Amino acid sequence: MGIYSTVVRFFVALSVIVSLYTGDLEYSTALTILSLIYISGYLLIPKNKNTKYLYFVIDVVFISLAVYLTGYTYLSVLIIPLFSEFVKESKDIIYFLTVSFIPVFTALYTANFSEFSFIPLIIGGLIGIYGLNQTFIQKEKYFNDLKNDMENLYIKNISYQEKISQQDKILSVYNSLKKMRKNRFPLKIWIYDINEILGSDGIMFFDLKNNRCYSTEKIQCNKEILNFIDRPFIEFKNHQVNKILNAPYVYTLTIENNKDLTGIVVIVSKLKDINKDQLEMISDYLILYSIENPQKIVDRIKTQDFSVKPSHRIQSEEKNLP
């Protein structure tokens, strides 16, 4: 409203000055100087949230003086454009109507209460500004609602895309597990495929029956973490295991064959959490795979011998790990 308010004051001052030269008025020079002081004062006065209330009193006094000294009652309609600064809140409208009564009364007094034509003009102008403001408010509300709907649709679309992506990844995990079981691929090879599908930073497979460890390229087997595994499925966060592997997300899955612990799979992720449904599917399939393929695994790709002392309970049974 800053530029608009300044333009309105220029318009009010200019209207008074122009009216002075439509007739032979005694106070033309004084009103011209007063008009210049009026607009200069508005430009120089410090602006804050209460300025409009203070300066509207000055507006009213200036317009009232112009009406009284010139005798032109129509100058009282100059309060109409000032209404735009007070139309948004009910308390401001009440303040405006109360204070603006002064120039209206001055015009009536100047005309000896015989001239009323300017009053419908003022009322019509105020109603027009109020109606226009309400129209803009409704339009703004409409566009805000439309914007919110578009944002909600965008958020829902992202959510659906994420769900679709998760389902696609679950399907990829399922296909990989199914292919492994069907073709009887050794786990030492399968961990490369599933590591790529999960987008994890590395996978370790501890073959407890043969005292072997297999890992993908980016991580090294570390048998120290076996001391912390005491359940079929563990999600490590803010744990000593996370510090050992330098990763915020670590998951361990145990592989059993007829209640015998045969292996442990460790999945390491440094950037993101891994969906639990995918991990549960992998755990179930690895158990089936172990039952269906009890043969000894022989490895030539990145292996490391290790030994583990029995120290933990898994599924309520003490397991002596070789």
PASEDREN-667315 format. One record per residue (C-alpha): x negated, y negated, z; residue number from 1. Coordinates in nm, 3 decimals, always signed. Each point is the difference from the previous one (the first is absolute). Layout:
# residues N
(atom (X,Y,Z),NUM)
...
END
This chain:
# residues 322
(atom (+0.000,+0.000,+0.000),1)
(atom (-0.302,-0.237,+0.024),2)
(atom (-0.006,-0.121,-0.361),3)
(atom (+0.378,+0.006,-0.026),4)
(atom (+0.041,-0.208,+0.318),5)
(atom (-0.248,-0.258,-0.129),6)
(atom (+0.180,-0.024,-0.336),7)
(atom (+0.336,-0.046,+0.177),8)
(atom (-0.140,-0.289,+0.208),9)
(atom (-0.138,-0.162,-0.315),10)
(atom (+0.344,+0.039,-0.159),11)
(atom (+0.174,-0.157,+0.301),12)
(atom (-0.241,-0.295,+0.014),13)
(atom (+0.017,-0.050,-0.378),14)
(atom (+0.380,+0.011,+0.004),15)
(atom (+0.011,-0.275,+0.262),16)
(atom (-0.251,-0.214,-0.192),17)
(atom (+0.190,+0.042,-0.328),18)
(atom (+0.329,-0.091,+0.168),19)
(atom (-0.154,-0.329,+0.116),20)
(atom (-0.031,-0.120,-0.358),21)
(atom (+0.357,+0.077,-0.103),22)
(atom (+0.117,-0.317,+0.170),23)
(atom (-0.119,-0.320,+0.164),24)
(atom (-0.077,+0.120,+0.352),25)
(atom (-0.144,-0.212,+0.276),26)
(atom (-0.215,+0.273,+0.153),27)
(atom (-0.150,+0.145,-0.318),28)
(atom (-0.362,-0.075,+0.091),29)
(atom (+0.039,+0.123,+0.358),30)
(atom (+0.166,+0.325,-0.111),31)
(atom (-0.266,+0.057,-0.265),32)
(atom (-0.273,-0.031,+0.261),33)
(atom (+0.202,+0.218,+0.237),34)
(atom (+0.035,+0.266,-0.273),35)
(atom (-0.378,+0.003,-0.052),36)
(atom (-0.057,+0.028,+0.374),37)
(atom (+0.256,+0.283,+0.013),38)
(atom (-0.171,+0.213,-0.262),39)
(atom (-0.351,-0.086,+0.124),40)
(atom (+0.100,+0.098,+0.353),41)
(atom (+0.118,+0.337,-0.121),42)
(atom (-0.329,+0.062,-0.180),43)
(atom (-0.209,-0.102,+0.300),44)
(atom (+0.196,+0.160,+0.284),45)
(atom (-0.152,+0.330,+0.126),46)
(atom (+0.204,+0.303,-0.111),47)
(atom (+0.109,+0.276,+0.237),48)
(atom (+0.309,+0.211,+0.062),49)
(atom (+0.182,-0.291,+0.171),50)
(atom (-0.090,-0.267,-0.257),51)
(atom (+0.318,+0.049,-0.200),52)
(atom (+0.217,-0.071,+0.305),53)
(atom (-0.190,-0.317,+0.086),54)
(atom (-0.021,-0.130,-0.353),55)
(atom (+0.365,+0.072,-0.075),56)
(atom (+0.085,-0.258,+0.266),57)
(atom (-0.225,-0.244,-0.190),58)
(atom (+0.175,+0.102,-0.325),59)
(atom (+0.339,-0.073,+0.150),60)
(atom (-0.110,-0.335,+0.144),61)
(atom (-0.152,-0.104,-0.334),62)
(atom (+0.308,+0.101,-0.203),63)
(atom (+0.232,-0.163,+0.253),64)
(atom (-0.198,-0.327,-0.018),65)
(atom (+0.008,+0.012,-0.380),66)
(atom (+0.379,+0.050,+0.001),67)
(atom (+0.056,-0.275,+0.254),68)
(atom (-0.231,-0.261,-0.156),69)
(atom (+0.107,+0.064,-0.361),70)
(atom (+0.366,+0.079,+0.063),71)
(atom (-0.027,+0.292,-0.244),72)
(atom (+0.191,+0.284,+0.167),73)
(atom (-0.105,+0.247,-0.268),74)
(atom (-0.356,-0.006,+0.136),75)
(atom (+0.125,+0.218,+0.284),76)
(atom (+0.007,+0.296,-0.243),77)
(atom (-0.382,-0.002,+0.015),78)
(atom (+0.029,+0.226,+0.305),79)
(atom (+0.118,+0.285,-0.226),80)
(atom (-0.343,+0.117,-0.133),81)
(atom (-0.136,-0.014,+0.357),82)
(atom (+0.246,+0.274,+0.097),83)
(atom (-0.219,+0.259,-0.174),84)
(atom (-0.247,-0.017,+0.291),85)
(atom (+0.269,+0.093,+0.255),86)
(atom (+0.222,+0.246,-0.187),87)
(atom (-0.164,+0.326,+0.113),88)
(atom (+0.098,+0.012,+0.369),89)
(atom (+0.328,-0.082,+0.174),90)
(atom (-0.164,-0.219,+0.265),91)
(atom (-0.171,-0.202,-0.274),92)
(atom (+0.331,-0.047,-0.185),93)
(atom (+0.165,-0.127,+0.318),94)
(atom (-0.293,-0.238,+0.059),95)
(atom (+0.018,-0.129,-0.356),96)
(atom (+0.376,-0.059,+0.005),97)
(atom (-0.021,-0.176,+0.336),98)
(atom (-0.281,-0.238,-0.096),99)
(atom (+0.123,-0.059,-0.356),100)
(atom (+0.323,-0.140,+0.140),101)
(atom (-0.193,-0.325,+0.065),102)
(atom (-0.045,-0.110,-0.367),103)
(atom (+0.354,+0.120,-0.081),104)
(atom (+0.144,-0.208,+0.282),105)
(atom (-0.219,-0.294,-0.106),106)
(atom (+0.140,+0.024,-0.353),107)
(atom (+0.357,+0.010,+0.130),108)
(atom (-0.069,-0.294,+0.228),109)
(atom (-0.158,-0.200,-0.283),110)
(atom (+0.308,+0.065,-0.218),111)
(atom (+0.234,-0.093,+0.288),112)
(atom (+0.123,+0.362,-0.009),113)
(atom (+0.166,-0.062,-0.334),114)
(atom (-0.238,+0.198,-0.221),115)
(atom (+0.001,+0.380,+0.031),116)
(atom (-0.104,+0.116,-0.346),117)
(atom (-0.358,+0.074,+0.106),118)
(atom (+0.117,+0.246,+0.268),119)
(atom (+0.123,+0.269,-0.247),120)
(atom (-0.329,-0.043,-0.188),121)
(atom (-0.197,+0.067,+0.319),122)
(atom (+0.217,+0.296,+0.101),123)
(atom (-0.014,+0.150,-0.349),124)
(atom (-0.378,-0.043,-0.017),125)
(atom (-0.052,+0.163,+0.340),126)
(atom (+0.229,+0.291,-0.088),127)
(atom (-0.184,+0.044,-0.332),128)
(atom (-0.341,+0.016,+0.168),129)
(atom (+0.132,+0.241,+0.264),130)
(atom (+0.154,+0.224,-0.266),131)
(atom (-0.315,-0.007,-0.210),132)
(atom (-0.207,+0.094,+0.305),133)
(atom (+0.234,+0.292,+0.077),134)
(atom (-0.033,+0.117,-0.360),135)
(atom (-0.378,-0.003,+0.027),136)
(atom (+0.019,+0.187,+0.331),137)
(atom (+0.218,+0.270,-0.156),138)
(atom (-0.230,+0.026,-0.300),139)
(atom (-0.304,+0.021,+0.226),140)
(atom (+0.170,+0.271,+0.207),141)
(atom (+0.089,+0.187,-0.318),142)
(atom (-0.357,-0.010,-0.129),143)
(atom (-0.140,+0.093,+0.342),144)
(atom (+0.237,+0.298,+0.016),145)
(atom (-0.101,+0.093,-0.354),146)
(atom (-0.367,-0.030,+0.094),147)
(atom (+0.053,+0.218,+0.309),148)
(atom (+0.183,+0.259,-0.209),149)
(atom (-0.285,+0.006,-0.251),150)
(atom (-0.256,+0.034,+0.279),151)
(atom (+0.201,+0.284,+0.157),152)
(atom (+0.025,+0.173,-0.338),153)
(atom (-0.375,-0.042,-0.047),154)
(atom (-0.070,+0.145,+0.345),155)
(atom (+0.238,+0.290,-0.064),156)
(atom (-0.163,+0.061,-0.337),157)
(atom (-0.343,+0.014,+0.164),158)
(atom (+0.140,+0.235,+0.264),159)
(atom (+0.149,+0.227,-0.267),160)
(atom (-0.324,-0.009,-0.197),161)
(atom (-0.190,+0.104,+0.313),162)
(atom (+0.245,+0.284,+0.062),163)
(atom (-0.030,+0.115,-0.360),164)
(atom (-0.379,-0.018,+0.028),165)
(atom (+0.011,+0.206,+0.320),166)
(atom (+0.226,+0.258,-0.161),167)
(atom (-0.229,+0.019,-0.302),168)
(atom (-0.297,+0.052,+0.228),169)
(atom (+0.184,+0.270,+0.196),170)
(atom (+0.083,+0.169,-0.329),171)
(atom (-0.366,-0.021,-0.106),172)
(atom (-0.108,+0.150,+0.332),173)
(atom (+0.255,+0.277,-0.042),174)
(atom (-0.115,+0.078,-0.353),175)
(atom (-0.363,+0.007,+0.112),176)
(atom (+0.081,+0.240,+0.285),177)
(atom (+0.215,+0.216,-0.225),178)
(atom (-0.277,+0.017,-0.259),179)
(atom (-0.255,+0.090,+0.267),180)
(atom (+0.215,+0.286,+0.132),181)
(atom (+0.089,+0.128,-0.345),182)
(atom (-0.356,-0.001,-0.135),183)
(atom (-0.159,+0.079,+0.335),184)
(atom (-0.241,-0.289,-0.023),185)
(atom (-0.248,-0.010,+0.290),186)
(atom (+0.061,-0.279,+0.251),187)
(atom (-0.349,-0.137,-0.060),188)
(atom (+0.114,-0.100,-0.353),189)
(atom (+0.356,-0.095,+0.089),190)
(atom (-0.110,-0.266,+0.252),191)
(atom (-0.135,-0.211,-0.289),192)
(atom (+0.336,+0.006,-0.178),193)
(atom (+0.210,-0.078,+0.308),194)
(atom (-0.242,-0.274,+0.108),195)
(atom (+0.059,-0.180,-0.330),196)
(atom (+0.379,+0.042,+0.023),197)
(atom (+0.020,-0.129,+0.359),198)
(atom (-0.236,-0.288,-0.074),199)
(atom (-0.198,+0.086,+0.313),200)
(atom (-0.369,-0.073,+0.048),201)
(atom (-0.108,+0.356,+0.059),202)
(atom (+0.101,+0.348,+0.113),203)
(atom (-0.188,+0.259,+0.203),204)
(atom (+0.088,+0.367,+0.010),205)
(atom (-0.143,+0.208,+0.285),206)
(atom (+0.002,+0.370,-0.089),207)
(atom (-0.010,+0.138,+0.353),208)
(atom (-0.016,+0.365,-0.109),209)
(atom (-0.319,-0.054,-0.197),210)
(atom (-0.156,-0.286,+0.198),211)
(atom (+0.005,-0.227,-0.301),212)
(atom (+0.104,-0.359,-0.063),213)
(atom (+0.097,-0.150,-0.335),214)
(atom (+0.050,-0.372,-0.062),215)
(atom (+0.065,-0.241,-0.284),216)
(atom (-0.275,-0.233,-0.116),217)
(atom (+0.059,-0.307,+0.217),218)
(atom (-0.014,+0.165,+0.344),219)
(atom (-0.229,+0.241,+0.181),220)
(atom (+0.114,+0.295,+0.209),221)
(atom (-0.019,-0.081,+0.370),222)
(atom (+0.073,+0.293,+0.230),223)
(atom (+0.014,-0.237,+0.301),224)
(atom (+0.363,-0.081,-0.076),225)
(atom (+0.099,+0.365,+0.052),226)
(atom (-0.036,-0.060,+0.373),227)
(atom (+0.304,-0.229,-0.013),228)
(atom (+0.237,+0.230,-0.190),229)
(atom (+0.248,+0.172,+0.231),230)
(atom (+0.327,-0.005,-0.199),231)
(atom (+0.115,+0.121,-0.344),232)
(atom (+0.044,-0.356,-0.124),233)
(atom (-0.170,-0.309,+0.145),234)
(atom (+0.005,-0.360,-0.116),235)
(atom (-0.299,-0.188,+0.138),236)
(atom (+0.024,-0.377,+0.043),237)
(atom (-0.223,-0.211,+0.226),238)
(atom (-0.169,+0.322,+0.109),239)
(atom (-0.355,+0.120,+0.034),240)
(atom (+0.050,+0.199,-0.320),241)
(atom (+0.073,-0.323,-0.189),242)
(atom (-0.329,-0.142,+0.123),243)
(atom (-0.192,+0.313,-0.096),244)
(atom (+0.138,-0.004,-0.356),245)
(atom (+0.018,-0.380,-0.025),246)
(atom (+0.363,+0.011,-0.117),247)
(atom (+0.319,-0.138,+0.160),248)
(atom (+0.212,+0.294,-0.121),249)
(atom (-0.103,+0.363,+0.053),250)
(atom (+0.226,+0.304,-0.019),251)
(atom (-0.077,+0.361,+0.082),252)
(atom (+0.196,+0.308,-0.115),253)
(atom (-0.068,+0.350,+0.130),254)
(atom (+0.028,+0.314,-0.217),255)
(atom (+0.111,+0.324,+0.161),256)
(atom (+0.033,+0.358,-0.114),257)
(atom (+0.204,+0.225,+0.228),258)
(atom (-0.062,-0.237,+0.291),259)
(atom (-0.373,+0.000,-0.066),260)
(atom (-0.156,-0.340,-0.061),261)
(atom (-0.178,+0.026,-0.335),262)
(atom (-0.068,-0.359,-0.101),263)
(atom (+0.044,-0.370,+0.064),264)
(atom (+0.061,-0.272,-0.258),265)
(atom (-0.102,-0.356,+0.091),266)
(atom (+0.139,-0.285,-0.212),267)
(atom (-0.173,-0.338,+0.029),268)
(atom (+0.155,-0.330,-0.113),269)
(atom (-0.159,-0.341,+0.051),270)
(atom (+0.258,-0.230,-0.157),271)
(atom (+0.350,+0.141,+0.045),272)
(atom (+0.218,+0.236,+0.196),273)
(atom (+0.099,+0.327,-0.167),274)
(atom (+0.362,+0.108,-0.020),275)
(atom (+0.082,+0.261,+0.265),276)
(atom (+0.232,+0.194,-0.231),277)
(atom (-0.290,+0.062,-0.234),278)
(atom (-0.222,+0.118,+0.284),279)
(atom (+0.270,+0.235,+0.133),280)
(atom (+0.044,+0.149,-0.347),281)
(atom (-0.375,+0.052,-0.031),282)
(atom (-0.014,+0.164,+0.343),283)
(atom (+0.280,+0.245,-0.083),284)
(atom (-0.150,+0.092,-0.336),285)
(atom (-0.347,+0.052,+0.145),286)
(atom (+0.141,+0.250,+0.248),287)
(atom (+0.174,+0.186,-0.285),288)
(atom (-0.317,-0.016,-0.205),289)
(atom (-0.204,+0.147,+0.286),290)
(atom (+0.244,+0.289,+0.040),291)
(atom (+0.007,+0.070,-0.374),292)
(atom (-0.377,-0.038,-0.051),293)
(atom (-0.184,+0.149,+0.298),294)
(atom (-0.314,+0.067,-0.203),295)
(atom (-0.332,-0.150,+0.099),296)
(atom (-0.087,-0.333,-0.159),297)
(atom (-0.342,-0.043,-0.156),298)
(atom (-0.122,-0.351,-0.075),299)
(atom (-0.278,-0.165,-0.195),300)
(atom (+0.124,-0.357,+0.005),301)
(atom (-0.116,-0.226,+0.281),302)
(atom (+0.012,+0.247,+0.294),303)
(atom (-0.128,-0.021,+0.352),304)
(atom (-0.033,+0.276,+0.260),305)
(atom (+0.143,-0.069,+0.342),306)
(atom (+0.100,+0.171,+0.321),307)
(atom (+0.278,-0.093,+0.240),308)
(atom (+0.028,+0.092,+0.364),309)
(atom (+0.346,+0.103,+0.128),310)
(atom (+0.132,-0.294,+0.195),311)
(atom (+0.351,-0.085,-0.115),312)
(atom (+0.348,+0.151,+0.002),313)
(atom (+0.203,+0.006,-0.319),314)
(atom (+0.367,+0.108,+0.008),315)
(atom (-0.043,+0.116,+0.361),316)
(atom (-0.266,+0.260,-0.090),317)
(atom (-0.374,-0.017,+0.073),318)
(atom (-0.189,+0.028,-0.330),319)
(atom (-0.360,+0.111,+0.004),320)
(atom (-0.146,-0.181,-0.298),321)
(atom (-0.323,+0.155,-0.132),322)
END
